[in-house]
């Protein structure tokens, strides 16, 4: 069989004999009990995020009080230039306000921003310990549909 024929057959989902092979596997559908457990874990994750935000929001937003422009806010939040300024602006547009986006950043990258703000490894580990069980369940924050986990 020529390479061209083999390529055309495999591109159409067939083997070298022209057989279609097995169909796609059916999509996994979780049971109602699993869905209830998953939703309970997501709700617990949201609740722990709110507690974390109540505890740390004040000092986090205080870092940006003197920033007059978006570029100044970006340079404070990401001093190494990653993600780029254009990505920062694009993500910021998904939220209803800059403050909401900054809170999202703090929640979605807890370890990074806590350690960059002078918290010791032990303090960061203590803060993250509360997310051990529920942190792998993705949640969103604010008006954006972006989801994140906290592991």
URWO-V248812 format. One record per residue. OMEGA is omega in radians with two decimals (NA if undefined). Layout:
omega:OMEGA
omega:OMEGA
This chain:
omega:-3.11
omega:3.12
omega:-3.12
omega:3.13
omega:3.14
omega:3.12
omega:-3.13
omega:3.12
omega:-3.11
omega:3.10
omega:3.13
omega:3.09
omega:3.14
omega:3.10
omega:-3.07
omega:3.12
omega:3.14
omega:3.14
omega:-3.13
omega:-3.12
omega:-3.12
omega:3.10
omega:3.12
omega:3.12
omega:3.12
omega:-3.13
omega:3.13
omega:3.10
omega:-3.12
omega:3.13
omega:3.10
omega:3.11
omega:3.11
omega:3.12
omega:3.12
omega:3.12
omega:3.12
omega:3.14
omega:3.09
omega:3.11
omega:3.09
omega:3.12
omega:3.08
omega:3.10
omega:3.10
omega:-3.13
omega:3.12
omega:3.06
omega:3.10
omega:3.09
omega:3.12
omega:-3.14
omega:3.09
omega:-3.11
omega:-2.97
omega:-3.05
omega:-3.08
omega:-3.12
omega:-3.14
omega:-3.13
omega:3.10
omega:3.11
omega:-3.02
omega:-3.07
omega:-3.08
omega:3.14
omega:-3.08
omega:-3.08
omega:3.08
omega:-3.13
omega:3.09
omega:3.10
omega:3.12
omega:-3.10
omega:3.07
omega:-3.10
omega:-3.08
omega:-3.07
omega:-3.14
omega:3.06
omega:3.11
omega:-0.04
omega:-3.09
omega:-3.14
omega:-3.14
omega:3.08
omega:3.09
omega:-3.13
omega:-3.14
omega:3.13
omega:-3.12
omega:-3.13
omega:3.13
omega:-3.07
omega:-3.08
omega:3.12
omega:3.10
omega:3.12
omega:3.12
omega:3.12
omega:3.12
omega:3.07
omega:3.06
omega:3.12
omega:-3.14
omega:-3.11
omega:-3.05
omega:-3.12
omega:-3.05
omega:-3.09
omega:-3.08
omega:-3.05
omega:3.07
omega:-3.13
omega:3.11
omega:-3.12
omega:3.03
omega:3.07
omega:3.12
omega:3.12
omega:-3.13
omega:3.12
omega:3.10
omega:3.13
omega:3.11
omega:3.12
omega:-3.07
omega:-3.11
omega:-3.12
omega:-3.12
omega:-3.03
omega:-3.06
omega:-2.99
omega:-3.00
omega:-3.13
omega:3.11
omega:-3.06
omega:3.10
omega:3.08
omega:3.12
omega:3.06
omega:-3.04
omega:-3.12
omega:3.07
omega:3.11
omega:3.11
omega:3.12
omega:3.03
omega:-3.07
omega:3.14
omega:NA
